[in-house]
Amino acid sequence: MSINRGTGASDDLEFSCLGCGSVLKIPASAAGRAARCPKCGSVQQTAGSAAGLTQGPAENGPASMSESSSTSPGTSMPMPSASAPPAAAQPPSVLVPASAAAITPPPSIAAASTSPFRAAAPPATGAGLSPSKLTAGRARIENETATKRLFDRVMAEIAKIYVGQDELVLGTLVALFSNGHVLIESVPGLGKTLFVRSLGRVLGCRFGRIQFTADLMPSDITGAPIFDLKNQEFRFRPGPVFTQLLLADEINRSPAKTHAALLETMQEFRVTVDGLSHPLERPFLVMATQNPIESEGTYNLPEAQLDRFMFKLVADYPREDEEARILKLHSSQQDINDRLEHQLETVTSPSEILATTMMCSEVRVDDRLVDYINKIVRLTRKWPQFHLGASPRAGIALMQASRALAAFSGRDYAVPDDVVQIALPALRHRVILTAEAEVEGRKVDELLTELVRSVEVPRL
């Protein structure tokens, strides 16, 4: 190593870094100490004293200070001798480049500090992750990020046509990516049909609608065999349930025998007619609506069918600013079919939805979070104001929904906040109030909120 005194300051010593070649400068008092380069991080030993500074190879002998001072700061210096003394135990000196330029971290360090996901270094012992497991973990992280990007794109496209109703939009998307169905309770005129049509356009899925009435028969939903005069045989004619996004409008206006036609469809994703099963194309989502005000000419949904719905979502009137935006968007007498076709873009496909659903199922749920969900569901069966509690299907719904919410947030693990956020929609239609609670005017959401707050939140 060749070191000179700087020409500008008599107390400074200049030399070249052996790692990156940068010209560095240290005070003369730091001679003989170990120094670390701020650019490449390499540590090297400086000369023992100012009197022992050399120039050129060690075998040439010591050189005078005047000869070493004539060396240009930018001149490359020879490598040090192999017999150089080891680094001293003092802390490394802080070096300053002779050009006084600002020091920036290396690209690898800068990239690591800004990356949202960084793979943890394997442990020092031999029990680290195998390459295959590490690759699978990185793939899951990338897929989670892709899921969040897909969710953001879908929400942005729907917002071009459909305004507000955040619980309805989020709950429907969570159910879709969790193989569930939703029951919507709202007054007429809130745009439920528009929302389903917009969702079908954005997702690239087929849309169907059934208007439930008192004279609707089960075969009007599932389809029925018809006689083909040309072939002289019966063939199955699919009903309107053979779609991907099905809007069952005012489902409580039909009797129980018509509701029963949807039980197998919602649970097993198939239709059985005359002993033959006809599978439905996936993804398949049922959005059933009912009016909470009118009771004349309606039939209560049986508990067996209510339990088939993953969520019961309540759509209320929009806020003042949202309603003003609705008036601006939908008061121009423009054909809604034309707007759906030209203003909305298809951002995904059924195959990508199915792949994303499988990725959501890989989100990790800690055992303590499983116990938290289990305690909430089981407590509904003991709560004094509930005549009937939630079934194990409610716990499955909470688990699946928590995974989907975590994936939408870009995480590969679920947290208690995911469970709390989705607890009311998943439980409000699975519990029945006692007669005393109904007389007292208690509300299901109010009691469920008290129940969830009474359960200790686990620390993950």
Residue pairs with C-beta under 8 A, 6 or more apart in sequence:
1 15
1 16
1 18
1 44
1 45
1 46
1 47
1 77
1 78
1 79
1 80
1 84
2 15
2 16
2 54
2 55
2 56
2 68
2 71
2 77
2 78
3 13
3 14
3 15
3 31
3 46
3 47
3 53
3 54
3 55
3 68
3 77
4 13
4 14
4 15
4 53
4 55
4 68
4 69
4 71
4 73
5 12
5 13
5 14
5 28
5 50
5 53
5 65
5 68
5 69
6 12
6 13
6 14
6 25
6 73
6 98
7 69
11 27
11 28
11 29
12 25
12 26
12 27
12 28
13 25
13 26
13 27
13 28
13 30
13 31
13 46
13 50
13 53
14 23
14 24
14 25
14 73
14 98
15 23
15 24
15 26
15 46
15 77
16 22
16 23
16 24
16 76
16 77
17 23
17 24
17 37
17 39
17 40
17 42
17 44
18 42
18 44
18 79
18 80
19 37
19 40
19 41
19 42
19 44
20 37
20 39
20 40
20 42
21 76
22 37
22 39
22 40
22 97
23 73
23 74
23 97
23 98
23 99
24 35
24 37
24 95
24 96
24 97
24 98
25 95
25 96
25 97
25 98
26 35
26 46
26 93
26 95
26 96
28 50
30 46
30 93
31 46
31 47
31 48
31 49
31 50
31 53
32 45
32 46
32 47
32 48
32 49
32 88
33 45
33 46
33 88
33 90
33 92
33 93
34 43
34 44
34 45
34 46
34 87
34 88
34 90
34 92
34 93
35 43
35 44
35 45
35 46
35 92
35 93
35 95
36 42
36 43
36 92
36 93
36 94
36 95
37 43
37 44
37 95
38 94
38 95
38 96
38 97
38 103
39 97
39 103
39 106
40 106
43 87
43 92
44 80
45 80
45 84
45 85
45 86
45 87
45 88
46 93
47 53
47 54
48 85
52 62
53 65
53 68
54 60
54 62
54 63
54 68
55 63
55 67
55 68
55 71
56 63
56 78
57 78
57 81
58 81
58 83
73 98
97 103
104 110
105 113
112 118
116 145
116 410
117 141
117 145
119 134
119 137
119 138
122 128
122 129
122 134
129 137
140 359
140 362
140 412
141 412
143 359
143 362
144 359
144 363
144 407
144 410
144 411
144 412
145 410
146 356
146 359
147 356
147 359
147 360
147 407
147 408
147 410
148 407
148 408
148 409
148 410
150 347
150 348
150 352
150 356
151 173
151 407
151 408
153 347
153 348
154 173
154 202
154 203
154 347
154 348
155 169
155 173
157 198
157 202
157 344
157 345
157 347
158 169
158 195
158 198
158 199
158 202
160 343
160 344
161 194
161 198
161 329
161 339
161 340
161 343
161 344
162 169
162 191
162 194
162 195
162 198
163 318
163 322
163 325
163 326
163 329
164 318
164 319
164 322
164 326
165 190
165 191
165 195
165 315
165 318
167 313
167 314
167 315
167 425
168 184
168 192
168 195
168 313
168 315
169 195
171 182
171 311
171 313
171 422
171 425
172 182
172 195
172 199
172 285
172 287
172 313
173 404
173 408
174 180
174 311
174 401
174 404
174 405
174 408
174 422
175 181
175 182
175 285
175 310
175 311
175 401
176 203
176 283
176 285
176 353
177 353
177 356
177 357
177 360
177 404
177 407
178 310
178 357
178 360
178 397
178 400
178 401
178 403
178 404
179 283
179 357
179 400
180 285
180 309
180 310
180 311
180 397
180 400
180 401
181 266
181 285
181 286
181 287
181 288
181 308
181 309
181 310
182 285
182 286
182 287
182 288
182 309
182 310
182 311
182 312
182 313
183 251
183 288
183 289
183 290
183 301
183 306
183 309
183 311
183 312
183 313
183 429
184 192
184 287
184 288
184 289
184 290
184 312
184 313
184 314
184 315
185 289
185 290
185 291
185 292
185 312
185 313
185 314
185 315
186 192
186 289
186 291
186 292
186 314
186 315
186 316
187 291
187 292
187 293
187 317
188 291
190 315
190 317
190 318
191 326
192 247
192 249
192 287
192 289
192 315
193 209
193 247
193 249
194 336
196 207
196 209
196 245
196 247
196 287
197 207
197 336
197 340
198 340
198 344
199 205
199 207
199 245
200 206
200 207
200 244
200 245
201 207
201 340
201 341
201 344
201 346
202 344
202 345
202 346
202 347
202 348
203 245
203 346
203 347
203 348
203 349
203 350
203 353
204 346
204 348
204 349
204 350
205 244
205 245
205 283
205 350
205 353
206 243
206 244
206 245
206 281
207 243
207 244
207 245
207 247
208 240
208 241
208 242
208 243
208 244
208 245
208 246
208 247
209 240
209 246
209 247
209 249
210 216
210 220
210 221
210 240
210 241
210 246
210 247
210 248
210 249
211 249
211 250
212 248
212 249
212 250
212 251
212 252
212 253
212 254
212 258
213 253
213 254
214 253
214 254
214 255
214 297
216 254
216 258
217 258
218 257
218 258
218 260
218 261
219 239
219 261
220 239
220 240
220 258
221 239
221 240
221 241
221 258
221 261
221 262
222 239
222 241
222 261
222 265
222 271
222 273
223 236
223 237
223 238
223 239
223 241
223 242
223 271
223 273
223 278
224 236
224 237
224 239
224 273
225 234
225 235
225 236
225 237
225 273
225 274
226 234
226 235
226 237
227 233
227 234
228 234
228 235
236 273
236 274
236 276
236 278
238 271
238 278
239 271
240 246
241 261
241 262
241 265
241 271
241 280
242 271
242 278
242 280
242 281
243 281
243 284
244 281
244 282
244 283
244 284
244 285
244 350
245 285
245 287
246 284
246 285
246 286
246 287
247 287
247 289
248 262
248 286
248 287
248 288
248 289
249 289
250 289
250 290
250 291
251 259
251 288
251 289
251 290
251 301
252 290
252 291
252 298
252 299
252 300
252 301
253 297
253 298
253 299
254 299
255 299
256 299
256 302
259 299
259 301
259 302
259 305
260 305
262 286
262 305
262 308
263 304
263 305
263 308
264 270
264 271
264 272
265 271
265 280
265 284
265 286
266 286
266 305
266 308
266 309
267 308
269 279
269 280
269 282
269 284
270 277
270 278
270 279
270 280
271 277
271 278
271 280
272 278
281 350
282 350
282 354
283 350
283 353
283 354
283 357
286 309
288 309
290 298
290 301
291 298
303 388
303 432
306 312
306 429
306 430
307 391
307 393
307 430
309 429
310 397
310 400
310 401
310 426
311 397
311 401
311 422
311 425
311 426
312 425
312 428
312 429
313 425
317 323
318 326
348 356
356 407
359 407
360 400
360 403
360 404
360 407
361 400
361 403
362 412
363 402
363 403
363 404
363 406
363 407
363 411
363 412
363 413
363 414
364 412
364 413
364 414
365 399
365 402
365 403
365 413
365 414
366 413
366 414
366 458
366 460
368 458
368 459
368 460
369 402
369 414
369 415
369 416
369 419
369 458
369 460
370 399
371 458
372 416
372 419
372 455
372 457
372 458
373 395
373 398
373 399
373 402
373 419
374 395
375 455
376 398
376 419
376 423
376 427
376 451
376 452
376 455
377 389
377 390
377 392
377 394
377 395
377 398
377 427
378 389
379 451
379 454
379 455
380 386
380 389
380 390
380 394
380 427
380 430
380 431
380 448
380 451
381 389
381 390
382 389
383 389
383 431
383 447
383 451
384 434
385 433
385 434
385 436
385 437
385 442
385 447
386 431
386 432
386 433
386 434
386 437
386 447
387 432
387 433
387 434
387 435
388 431
388 432
389 430
389 431
390 427
390 430
390 431
391 430
393 430
394 426
394 427
394 430
397 426
398 419
398 422
398 423
398 426
401 418
401 422
401 426
402 414
402 418
402 419
402 422
403 414
405 414
405 418
405 421
405 422
406 412
406 413
406 414
406 415
406 418
415 460
416 457
416 458
416 460
420 452
423 448
423 452
424 445
424 448
424 449
427 448
428 444
428 445
428 448
431 444
431 447
431 448
433 442
433 444
433 447
437 447
